[in-house]
Amino acid sequence: MLLSILVVSRSHKLLNQMLCSISNATSLDKINVEILCSWNGTNIDETKIKNNSGYNFKIIQRQKYNFATNMNSLASQACGEILLIINDDIVLDKNSIDNAIHKLINNSKVGLVTGQLRYKNGMIQHAGITFDSKHIPYHKFEKLLRSNSDLISQEDQIIPAASGALIFIKKALFLEIGFSEEYEICGEDIELSLDLREKKDYIILFSPRVSGIHFSSTTRKKHNQYGNSLNDLKKMKKRREDFLKKVSKNQISDELNDLTNQVEILKKIELKRKKLKNFLKNFKKKH
């Protein structure tokens, strides 16, 4: 089997929506795909799950919600050579799965593939994660650009870290490293990215041809689990600091290239804002 899709869910509405997008995102035959779910919802809601993916779907565990713990358990039971770790609040775009698998299989330097996620209104939610001067991770260009903006390159890019909302990784590699289960709410995706880079010297690949809509943290907001805890932020910061002490020069060079690209785009955004501001100012004067 080639692909195991792993999802943690407690919302039948979100899960049904995500499952429905799978058939449009891949052309793989049924024998090459399985969808494994860790169900955290109610028994009543479980009966409302409708698998319209066209692929075999199984709820293989019913456990208390903890993203890292649930996903590690799912991965250990997966049969696929490649894992797609995906949030239930994502709707994938056409061919996204096939594009990601192609990138992962055909480049031995790639440890993880992720993609562009957008809000329902078209604004960017995830175009890769980077770090500020205090070693705190943040989403590049979040809510600053539309996903189809001409300022965003359509070429693959090497990025510092990826969101756990959408990750393609070989199962053997994930089982070797896995998600850290020490985080209270989130941060395991950041640590995984840094582990892959520091310990294995892999790159984290961002591909715009892997994409979808992200109804970001819908379930966590409902259950008051949105955002980072102070303990999680401290752990991420410490992991980042340790990473910078041990990482290879090539990895630092990749980050500098990513940062340079980010600065150039931010300059263009600011220039466009100034032009629009001046236009509106002149327009008001004339009218």
Buried (B, 14 or more C-beta within 10 A) or exposed (E): BBBBBBBBBBBBBBBBBBBBBBBBBBEBEEEBBBBBBBBBBEEEBBEEBEBEBBBEBEBBBEEEBBBBBBBBBBBEBBEBBBBBBBBBBBBBBBBBBBBBBBBBBEBEEBBBBBBBBBBEEEBBBBBBBBBEEEBEBEBBBBEBBBBEBEBBEEEBBBBBBBBBBBBBBBBEBBBEBBBBEEBEBBBBBBBBBBBBBBBEEBBBBBBBBBBBBBBBBBBBEEEEBBEBBEEBBEBBBEBBEEBBEEBEEEBEEBBEEBBEBBEEBBEBBEEEEEEEEEEEEEEEEEE
